[in-house]
């Protein structure tokens, strides 16, 4: 697979099996595969640096959305709740 996400061997196999009929659909499905790949990432940074806000932003959520990561929580917040 190269940077386009298209494996030339897959294209050759498709054409050998099907000819060029529906090749457009084959390319569309092949190029859309990246949308179904699970990606795990880690976010690190100092307290109050904006990690939760960043996570909300890449998820397309506002900080006050129900499913958003909680923002504005820092070590002092945790200490106060632990006492």
C-alpha positions as CSV (number, residue, x, y, z in Angstrom):
1,X,0.0,0.0,0.0
2,X,1.4,3.4,-0.8
3,X,0.4,6.8,0.6
4,X,-2.8,6.9,-1.4
5,X,-4.1,3.8,0.4
6,X,-4.4,2.0,-2.9
7,X,-2.5,-1.3,-3.3
8,X,-1.8,-1.8,-7.0
9,X,-1.9,-5.6,-6.6
10,X,-5.5,-5.2,-5.3
11,X,-6.4,-3.1,-8.4
12,X,-4.9,-5.7,-10.7
13,X,-6.8,-8.5,-9.0
14,X,-10.1,-6.6,-9.2
15,X,-9.6,-5.9,-12.9
16,X,-8.6,-9.5,-13.6
17,X,-11.8,-10.7,-11.8
18,X,-14.3,-8.0,-12.9
19,X,-12.8,-6.1,-15.8
20,X,-13.2,-2.4,-15.5
21,X,-16.9,-2.4,-14.7
22,X,-17.6,-0.6,-11.4
23,X,-14.0,0.3,-11.0
24,X,-15.1,3.7,-9.8
25,X,-16.9,2.0,-6.9
26,X,-13.9,-0.1,-6.1
27,X,-11.7,3.0,-5.9
28,X,-14.2,4.8,-3.7
29,X,-14.5,1.9,-1.3
30,X,-10.7,1.5,-1.2
31,X,-10.0,5.2,-0.6
32,X,-12.7,5.4,2.1
33,X,-11.2,2.5,4.1
34,X,-9.2,4.9,6.3
35,X,-12.5,6.0,7.8
36,X,-13.0,2.6,9.5
37,X,-9.6,2.3,11.1
38,X,-9.5,2.6,14.8
39,X,-6.8,5.0,16.1
40,X,-5.6,5.1,19.7
41,X,-3.8,8.3,20.7
42,X,-2.4,9.6,24.0
43,X,-2.6,13.2,25.1
44,X,-0.1,14.4,27.7
45,X,0.6,17.8,29.2
46,X,0.7,19.9,32.3
47,X,-2.4,20.5,34.4
48,X,-4.5,23.2,32.9
49,X,-2.8,22.9,29.5
50,X,-6.0,22.2,27.6
51,X,-5.8,18.4,27.1
52,X,-9.5,17.9,27.7
53,X,-10.4,20.9,25.5
54,X,-8.2,19.5,22.7
55,X,-9.9,16.1,23.0
56,X,-13.3,17.7,22.8
57,X,-12.2,19.8,19.8
58,X,-11.0,16.7,17.8
59,X,-14.2,14.9,18.7
60,X,-16.3,17.9,17.4
61,X,-17.7,18.6,20.8
62,X,-18.1,21.8,22.8
63,X,-16.7,21.7,26.4
64,X,-20.2,21.8,27.8
65,X,-21.7,19.0,25.7
66,X,-23.0,16.0,27.6
67,X,-20.4,13.6,26.2
68,X,-17.5,16.0,26.4
69,X,-14.4,15.4,28.4
70,X,-14.6,17.4,31.7
71,X,-12.6,20.6,31.5
72,X,-11.4,22.9,34.2
73,X,-10.4,20.1,36.5
74,X,-6.9,20.4,38.0
75,X,-4.9,18.9,40.9
76,X,-6.4,21.4,43.4
77,X,-9.9,20.2,42.3
78,X,-8.9,16.6,43.0
79,X,-7.3,17.4,46.3
80,X,-10.4,19.3,47.5
81,X,-12.6,16.3,46.5
82,X,-10.4,13.8,48.3
83,X,-10.5,15.6,51.6
